Amino acid sequence: MEQGARAATVGIAGEVKGLARDLFVLFKPGVMQLVLFTSLVALVLAPRSLHPLLAGVVMLALAAGAAACAAINNWFDSDIDRVMVRTRGRPTAAGRIAPQEALGIGVMLAAFAVAVMGLAAGWFAAGLLAATIAFYVFVYTMWLKRRTPQNIVIGGAAGALPPVVAWAAATGSMDVLPLVLFAIIFLWTPAHFWALALYRTKDYGRAGIPMLPVVSGRKATSQQILLYALLTVGASFLPCVSGELGPLYGAIALVLGARFVFLAVRVLRSGSDVLANRLFRYSIVYLFALFAAMLADHAIGAGALGWW
């Protein structure tokens, strides 16, 4: 009898662990890390600092908003996720979480995120967060993704807005720097996702998603990747031009950007899936490192001002 009870306990613990793992995957942790890190950088760079507890609540609201977007996306895309090799292991595609359950989780998280943001940091920031979630769900996921090869260009605005929301949460207003951060992420997004699409073209074609490589071919996509890589690197120097960040950031941005463009050129010249995969992976490192350089430059500048 004791063995039966022990086995039942182990079984329940295993189910709970499996559910927690599925929820973790449902919320797309890789995407969430980028969203939260770039938002944190915006909070730090803002001229008005929040109390650490309040900043933590703002980050919680942003995390809930990102998780809401991911869950609703998993619900809506469960049909095509089953077809694609890259996504068929997702819990909604594999049947471990019902799509309707993912939708319910997403809607509740979206409401929670907006309410918490409004109560913690004001309704201007909450309104921007609500607009970000709505844009990702209705404009990108439900409208653009299955209809146009420019889906990721226009839809990239959703991923670029969280730092703007964080800035608004800290200051209650808008300024040039958060718009520059928006521009960097917005321009980075096509090069990042089209690099993925290059070595997943058959996957997207099988699912009927009109990603640029499916519609326009490999060469045209590689040319666009190089164009957006150049635009991203150009935008990355705007904080130096405006005087918001200094030479340390500029130097790091130059090195990171040179590598980004170099890989984009190699992808264009070679047509290699291996290099496309390498560019995709480096693009993630690039954005993390670029925003980390902003933090480092700001910390050094703040330290120098404090000493002076």
For each residue, the residues with C-beta under 8 A, 3 or more apart:
1: 4 5
2: 5 6
3: 6 7
4: 1 7 8
5: 1 2 8 9
6: 2 3 9 10
7: 3 4 10 11
8: 4 5 11 12
9: 5 6 12 13
10: 6 7 13 14
11: 7 8 14 15
12: 8 9 15 16
13: 9 10 16 17
14: 10 11 17 18
15: 11 12 18 19
16: 12 13 19 20
17: 13 14 20 21
18: 14 15 21 22 96
19: 15 16 22 23
20: 16 17 23 24
21: 17 18 24 25
22: 18 19 25 26 91 96 97
23: 19 20 26 27 91 97 105
24: 20 21 27 29
25: 21 22 28 29 89 90 91
26: 22 23 67 70 71 74 90 91 92 97 102 105
27: 23 24 32 66 67 70 71
28: 25 31 32 66 70 73
29: 24 25 32 33
30: 33 34 284
31: 28 34 35 66 70 159
32: 27 28 29 35 36 63 66 67 70
33: 29 30 36 37
34: 30 31 37 38 159 284 287 288
35: 31 32 38 39 62 63 66 159 162
36: 32 33 39 40 59 62 63 66 162
37: 33 34 40 41 288 291
38: 34 35 41 42 162 163 181 185 287 291
39: 35 36 42 43 59 62 162 163 165 166
40: 36 37 43 44 59 166
41: 37 38 44 45 163 181 291 292 294 295
42: 38 39 45 46 162 163 164 166 167 170 178 181
43: 39 40 46 50 55 58 59 166 167 169 170
44: 40 41 49 295 298
45: 41 42 167 177 244 294 298
46: 42 43 49 166 167 170 171 178
47: 171 175
48: 170 171
49: 44 46 55 170
50: 43 54 55 58 121 169 170
51: 54 55
52: 55 56
53: 56 57
54: 50 51 57 58 120 121
55: 43 49 50 51 52 58 59 170
56: 52 53 59 60
57: 53 54 60 61 116 120 121
58: 43 50 54 55 61 62 117 120 121 125 166 169 170
59: 36 39 40 43 55 56 62 63
60: 56 57 63 64 116
61: 57 58 64 65 112 113 114 116 117 120 121 129
62: 35 36 39 58 59 65 66 113 117 129 162 165 166
63: 32 35 36 59 60 66 67
64: 60 61 67 68 109 110 112 113 116
65: 61 62 68 69 109 110 113 114 117 129 132 133 162
66: 27 28 31 32 35 36 62 63 69 70 162
67: 26 27 32 63 64 70 71 106 109
68: 64 65 71 72 105 106 107 108 109 110 113 133
69: 65 66 72 73 106 110 133 136 137 158
70: 26 27 28 31 32 66 67 73 74 106
71: 26 27 67 68 74 75 102 103 105 106 109
72: 68 69 75 76 102 103 106 107 110 137 141
73: 28 69 70 76 77 136 137 141
74: 26 70 71 77 78 81 90 91 92 93 97 99 102 106
75: 71 72 78 92 99 100 102 103 106
76: 72 73 137 141 142
77: 73 74 80 81 87 141 145
78: 74 75 81 82 90 92 93 99 102
79: 82 83
80: 77 83 84 87 146 207 208 209
81: 74 77 78 84 87 88 90 92 93
82: 78 79 88 93
83: 79 80 88 206 207
84: 80 81 87 88 200 203 204 206 207
85: 88 200 203
86: 200 203
87: 77 80 81 84 90 93
88: 81 82 83 84 85 93 94
89: 25 93 94
90: 25 26 74 78 81 87 93 94
91: 22 23 25 26 74 94 96 97 102
92: 26 74 75 78 81 95 96 97 98 99 102
93: 74 78 81 82 87 88 89 90
94: 88 89 90 91
95: 92 98
96: 18 22 91 92
97: 22 23 26 74 91 92 101 102
98: 92 95 101 102
99: 74 75 78 92 102 103
100: 75 103 104
101: 97 98 104 105
102: 26 71 72 74 75 78 91 92 97 98 99 105 106
103: 71 72 75 99 100 106 107
104: 100 101 107 108
105: 23 26 68 71 101 102 108 109
106: 67 68 69 70 71 72 74 75 102 103 109 110
107: 68 72 103 104 110 111
108: 68 104 105 111 112
109: 64 65 67 68 71 105 106 112 113
110: 64 65 68 69 72 106 107 113 114 130 133
111: 107 108 114 115
112: 61 64 108 109 115 116
113: 61 62 64 65 68 109 110 116 117 129 133
114: 61 65 110 111 117 118 126 129 130 133
115: 111 112 118 119 126
116: 57 60 61 64 112 113 119 120
117: 58 61 62 65 113 114 120 121 125 126 129 165 169
118: 114 115 121 122 123 125 126
119: 115 116
120: 54 57 58 61 116 117 169
121: 50 54 57 58 61 117 118 125 126 168 169 170 172
122: 118 125 126 168 169 172
123: 118 126 127
124: 127 128 168 172 173
125: 58 117 118 121 122 128 129 165 166 168 169 172
126: 114 115 117 118 121 122 123 129 130
127: 123 124 130 131
128: 124 125 131 132 161 164 165 168
129: 61 62 65 113 114 117 125 126 132 133 165
130: 110 114 126 127 133 134
131: 127 128 134 135 161
132: 65 128 129 135 136 158 161 162 165
133: 65 68 69 110 113 114 129 130 136 137
134: 130 131 137 138 139
135: 131 132 138 139 140 157 158 161
136: 69 73 132 133 139 140 141 155 158 159
137: 69 72 73 76 133 134 140 141 142
138: 134 135 141 142 143
139: 134 135 136 142 143 144 154 155 158
140: 135 136 137 143 144 145 151 154 155 158
141: 72 73 76 77 136 137 138 145 155
142: 76 137 138 139 145
143: 138 139 140 147
144: 139 140 147 148 150 151 154 155
145: 77 140 141 142 151 155 209
146: 80 151 208 209 210
147: 143 144 151 210
148: 144 151 154 210
149: 210 211 212 214 215 216
150: 144 153 154 212
151: 140 144 145 146 147 148 154 155 209 210 211
152: 155 156 189 190 193 194 211 212
153: 150 156 189 190
154: 139 140 144 148 150 151 157
155: 136 139 140 141 144 145 151 152 158 159
156: 152 153 159 160 185 186 189 190 193
157: 135 154 160 161 182 186
158: 69 132 135 136 139 140 155 161
159: 31 34 35 136 155 156 162 185 186 189
160: 156 157 163 164 181 182 183 184 185 186 189
161: 128 131 132 135 157 158 164 165 182
162: 35 36 38 39 42 62 65 66 132 159 165 166
163: 38 39 41 42 160 166 167 178 181 182 185
164: 42 128 160 161 167 168 174 178 179 181 182
165: 39 62 117 125 128 129 132 161 162 168 169
166: 39 40 42 43 46 58 62 125 162 163 169 170 178
167: 42 43 45 46 163 164 170 171 174 175 177 178 181
168: 121 122 124 125 128 164 165 171 172 173 174 178
169: 43 50 58 117 120 121 122 125 165 166
170: 42 43 46 48 49 50 55 58 121 166 167
171: 46 47 48 167 168 174 175
172: 121 122 124 125 168
173: 124 168
174: 164 167 168 171 178 179
175: 47 167 171 178 179
176: 179 180 242 244
177: 45 167 180 181 239 242 244
178: 42 46 163 164 166 167 168 174 175 181 182
179: 164 174 175 176 182 183
180: 176 177 183 184 235 238 239 242 244
181: 38 41 42 160 163 164 167 177 178 184 185
182: 157 160 161 163 164 178 179 185 186
183: 160 179 180 186 187 235 238
184: 160 180 181 187 188 232 235 236 238 290
185: 38 156 159 160 163 181 182 188 189 287
186: 156 157 159 160 182 183 189
187: 183 184 190 191 228 231 232 235
188: 184 185 191 192 228 232 283 286 287
189: 152 153 156 159 160 185 186 192 193
190: 152 153 156 187 193 194 224 225 228
191: 187 188 194 195 225 226 228 229 232 260 264 279 283
192: 188 189 195 196 280 283 284 287
193: 152 156 189 190 196 197
194: 152 190 191 197 198 211 212 213 221 224 225 228
195: 191 192 198 199 225 267 276 277 279 280 283
196: 192 193 199 200 276 280
197: 193 194 200 201 204 211 212 213 214 221
198: 194 195 201 213 218 221 222 225 267 273 276
199: 195 196 273 274 276 277 280
200: 84 85 86 196 197 203 204
201: 197 198 204 205 211 213 214 218
202: 205 206
203: 84 85 86 200 206 207
204: 84 197 200 201 207 209 211 213 214
205: 201 202 208 209 214
206: 83 84 202 203
207: 80 83 84 203 204
208: 80 146 205
209: 80 145 146 151 204 205 214
210: 146 147 148 149 151 214 215
211: 149 151 152 194 197 201 204 214 215
212: 149 150 152 194 197 215 216 220 221 224
213: 194 197 198 201 204 216 217 218 221
214: 149 197 201 204 205 209 210 211
215: 149 210 211 212
216: 149 212 213 220 221
217: 213 220 221
218: 198 201 213 221 222 271
219: 222 223 268 271
220: 212 216 217 223 224
221: 194 197 198 212 213 216 217 218 224 225
222: 198 218 219 225 226 264 267 268 271
223: 219 220 226 227 268
224: 190 194 212 220 221 227 228
225: 190 191 194 195 198 221 222 228 229 264 267 268 279
226: 191 222 223 229 230 261 264 265 267 268
227: 223 224 230 231
228: 187 188 190 191 194 224 225 231 232
229: 191 225 226 232 233 260 261 264
230: 226 227 233 234 261 264
231: 187 227 228 234 235
232: 184 187 188 191 228 229 235 236 257 260
233: 229 230 236 237 253 257 258 260 261
234: 230 231 237 238
235: 180 183 184 187 231 232 238
236: 184 232 233 239 253 256 257 290
237: 233 234 240 241 250 253 254
238: 180 183 184 234 235 241 242
239: 177 180 236 242 244 245 249 294
240: 237 243 244 245 246 247 249 250 253
241: 237 238
242: 176 177 180 238 239
243: 240
244: 45 176 177 180 239 240
245: 239 240 249 250 294 297 298 301
246: 240 249 250 297 300 301
247: 240 250 251
248: 251 252 293 296 297 300
249: 239 240 245 246 252 253 293 294 296 297
250: 237 240 245 246 247 253 254
251: 247 248 254 255
252: 248 249 255 256 289 290 293 296 297
253: 233 236 237 240 249 250 256 257 290 293
254: 237 250 251 257 258
255: 251 252 258 259
256: 236 252 253 259 260 286 289 290 293
257: 232 233 236 253 254 260 261 286
258: 233 254 255 261 262
259: 255 256 262 263 282 286
260: 191 229 232 233 256 257 263 264 282 283 286
261: 226 229 230 233 257 258 264 265
262: 258 259 265 266
263: 259 260 266 267 275 278 279 282
264: 191 222 225 226 229 230 260 261 267 268 279
265: 226 261 262 268 269
266: 262 263 269 270 272 275 279
267: 195 198 222 225 226 263 264 270 271 272 275 276 279
268: 219 222 223 225 226 264 265
269: 265 266
270: 266 267 275
271: 218 219 222 267
272: 266 267 275 276
273: 198 199 276 277
274: 199 277 278
275: 263 266 267 270 272 278 279
276: 195 196 198 199 267 272 273 279 280
277: 195 199 273 274 280 281
278: 263 274 275 281 282
279: 191 195 225 263 264 266 267 275 276 282 283
280: 192 195 196 199 276 277 283 284
281: 277 278 284 285
282: 259 260 263 278 279 285 286
283: 188 191 192 195 260 279 280 286 287
284: 30 34 192 280 281 287 288
285: 281 282 288 289
286: 188 256 257 259 260 282 283 289 290
287: 34 38 185 188 192 283 284 290 291
288: 34 37 284 285 291 292
289: 252 256 285 286 292 293
290: 184 236 252 253 256 286 287 293 294
291: 37 38 41 287 288 294 295
292: 41 288 289 295 296
293: 248 249 252 253 256 289 290 296 297
294: 41 45 239 245 249 290 291 297 298
295: 41 44 291 292 298 299
296: 248 249 252 292 293 299 300
297: 245 246 248 249 252 293 294 300 301
298: 44 45 245 294 295 301 302
299: 295 296 302 303
300: 246 248 296 297 303 304
301: 245 246 297 298 304 305
302: 298 299 305 306
303: 299 300 306 307
304: 300 301 307 308
305: 301 302 308
306: 302 303
307: 303 304
308: 304 305
